[in-house]
Amino acid sequence: MTTVVPTSEEDPSLAIVRFTSQLAWVDAGPEAAELQVTRLCREAEESIVAGRWLDLATLMVTSADLVSSRISEKDLECTYTVICSLVKNVNSPEEVLEMVKVIASKVVQQPNDKASLRLEILFNLYNLLDHPNARFQVYMKALELAVSGKVTESIVPSFKKVDSFLKEWNIDIKDQRELFLAIANVLRENKSLAKESLQFVTRYLATFSNEDAQVLSEAKDEAVRAAIDFIKAPSIFQCDLLDMPAVAQLEKDPNSALVYQLLKIFITQRLDAYMEFQNANSGFLQTYGLVEEDCVAKMRLLSLVDLASDESGKIPYASIKNILQVNDEEVELWVVKAISAKLVDCKMDQMNQFVIVRQVLYALSFGLYKVARILILLSHFSRCVESEFGQTQWQSLRTKLAAWRDNVATQGIMASVPMDIVNDVFLRLPASTLVRCRVLSKPWFSLIDSSDFLASHLKRTLETEEHLMILLQSHRLLRTVYLDGPDKLSDVDHPLQTGNLTKVFGSVNGVIGLTNSPVVLALFNPSTRTIHRLPIEPIDFSERSITREYVFYGLGYDSVSDDYKVVRMVQSKHKGYEGYPLQMEGYPLQMEGYPVETKVFSLKSNSWKRIHLRFEPQIPFMFLYYHVLYRRGNGVLASNSLHWVLPGNPLALSKIIRFDLATDDLSVLSGPLELCHEVMNLGVLDGCLCLICHDYHNIRNGHVDVWILREYGGSWSKFITVPKPETVVSFKFVRPLIYSKDRSKILLEINSGTLMWFDLVDKSFETLQIKGYKGPSNAEILVSSLVLGCKGVSGRAPEKRMLQKGNKSWYAHLCSLVLGCRGDPREKEIMVKELLDHTETDSSFRV
């Protein structure tokens, strides 16, 4: 059979219908076949003309399914390529979803016929789709086909991207549960992937954290299955099952109570408890396919680990013999097995009959990895792992810490901790803790200060979204609070903090931009308290042409050059002010006759440069009070670019300008045409640019529409409509900040003082309660990072060097600051004193 390649002007869809219908009716005889082929082609042609793409797809997949077993793989692939391409003709998301269901259902209907090709067809269909829910439906069908067609190896690699899929699809909890279970079923087909399968079952069970008893009962069978899988797996020694409500319900269920009891023994007790359970329930193991010898072997390893936690680094052979219930010859054998399983790192003193435990080699079970970190950080090393950590263990820890503290001082035990383990633990800690750990040893100091560790720590923090904070800026104060624990506000002290207002003009990768005058700017990391003052860059306009309301800032990270940049745009408030023609050199961007100066600071070079912009002349910057009405003149960072709104007026429409950090180009980004006359503001959510719009004349009773731009070159789509909460009088400002961890809610900042979770499903609101917080405050999401390092930066070293060299331009800097800006009086006083000290002794500064 040859591959179908249309060579005439006949529509490809019509050619496929003709090809498949001829094959389907070939056995009916020439006359009957011709009649049916003509009928089917006529129906297809009518559907094409009328734009009934769903009807056409249904007709085509029905014919293709009838002949799929009779044609070659190339012909089948070509047929479905044309069928799948029909989704690009449909505009309605609902119709796209219906078409996807029709096509995907037929593709998986015969899983034993060319299964690998059918899976590839589903992947091709997935890549053609833009609709997130449609993509999810195709992926679920692919999981179904992988199991039924026994081609699981082709889809397993995609499981590494599940978290990014969840962000893209934005599916609800019910769909997440379906996804996690389907993936677990695929992984169960391969015994070597038992650990990964248990991980996805655990994620499934974790979604039942706040459900009632009726909903929890839905997870009962999987909870039992997960418990048995953990007990049965010979190489899995850690899990977080016991503290999950879906598993805890088994304890009170008469049919599953023994499963829960056995799971608890494996996680929290020793071999003797297991043997007692087995003697009392002799037929239980066989019921669930458990092998007694395997269970005893696993319990011996776990008991050995637990035994080590109760000793001061030394375990007598006799203790191991008694606890593990083995003879003298088997003691060392089980120690070797524990080492091979990477449960403990130890050595055997055969002469004195002791096992000397050195290191922790696997994380805690029962959700206590944080406790493991406390153990390591407080004591600087740990002997072994514990499966349960309660009051008794805390008391034991207190006793051990006193002894370990002395050991660290006298024996240098800290240096014996392998650096790969230290590195792995440190990557999970917040930056503020790392700053303190940095001084505990020289190797730790070098590790934390290394650029590789800084990059790895930032990468992991951004991927896992751990240690996220909210930065709150009120009139006088900067404060932070952790998003997942909003019960403690922390004041942020910084060298720019004075009686004058310090403004935050951006946040990226844990660094914020600070300014208290147009020429006094700094980059500051609140987690490490490291500040980098930007060199003073004068404004070339005269003092009476400048006010704060005409200065716009932006802070961004340029991923192309791996550089942090600050953009400052200053607009003269005077039209064609004296001494400067409207088309002067260096000011090609006129914005309706009001000159604008644009300069960019690079952290890599620690210097400013002036940008000669080529701005589209039809886009005027006409509204001079943009900063006042829109609350911020701060650029919004998305897709390696900073964005500002140019508000409209009766003579011009609202526009969005985009400054590309990589190319230093300024361009216009069009918004949805129907919104051009509405009040607009910008935000960013999940790295995508958002446009927030509402009717200015109906702010008391109206709603806010949030539009999102998923990628440049694409189109804006309406993301959500936010109704006005009952507790809010009117919408003056609304901005999305971040998704909740389960992506079912979005944190909104409303009217510069209220933070509320907005439920995407039931459209309800829940105020984020922050202990000790009273608005109004502007909010920014802040990550915990080591960007800028922990070493600190001398505040005025570059300026002092300029003075020492007799640089005349320094005089211009100071004059610009003192005479041209309403800056911090203390800053002015210090800098004027430096100026006077040098001008008295250096004749080069005489004017």
Buried (B, 14 or more C-beta within 10 A) or exposed (E): EEEBEBEEEEBBBBBBBBBBBBBBBEEEEEEEBEEBBEEBBEBBBEBBEEEBBBBBBBBBBBBBBBBBEEBEBBBBBBBBBBBBBBBEBBEEBEBBBBBBBBBBBBBBEBBEEBBBBBBBBBBBBBEBBBBBBBBBBBBBBBBBBBBEBEBBEBBBEBBEEBEEBBEBBBBEBEBBBBBBBBBBBBBBBEEEBBBBBBBBBBBBBBBBEEBEEEEBBEBBEBBBBBBBBBBBBEEBBBBBBBBBBBBBBBBEBEEBEBBBBBBBBBBBBBBBBBBEBBEEEEEBBEEBEBEEEBBBEBBBBBBBBBBBBBBEBBBBBEBBBEBBBBEEEBBBEBBEBBBEBEBBBBEBEEEEBBBBBBBBBBBBBBBBBEBBBEBBBEBBBBBBBBBBBEEEBEEBBEEBBEEBEEBBEEEEBBBEBEEEBBBEBBBBBBBBBBBEBBEBBEEBBEBBBEEEBBBBBBEEBBEEBBBBBBBBBBEEBBBBBBBEEBEEBEEBEBBBBBEBBBBBBBBBBBBBBBBBBBBBBBBBBBBBBBBBBBBBBBBBBBBEBBBBBBBBBBBBBBEEEEBBBBBBBBBBBBEBBEEBEEEEEBBBBBBBEBBBBBBBBBBEEEEBEEBEBEBEEEBBBBBBEBBEEBBBBBBBBBBBBBBBBBBBEEEBBBBBBBBBBEEBBBBBBEBBEEBBEBBBBBBBBBEBBBBBBBBBEEBEEBBBBBBBBBEEEEEBEEBBEBBBBEEBEEBBBBBBBBBBEEBBBBBBBBBBBBBBBBEBEEEEBEEBEBEEBEBEBBBBBBBBBBBBBBEEBEBBEBBBEBBEEEBEEBBEBBBBBBEBBBBBEEBBEEBEEBBEEBBEEBEEBEE
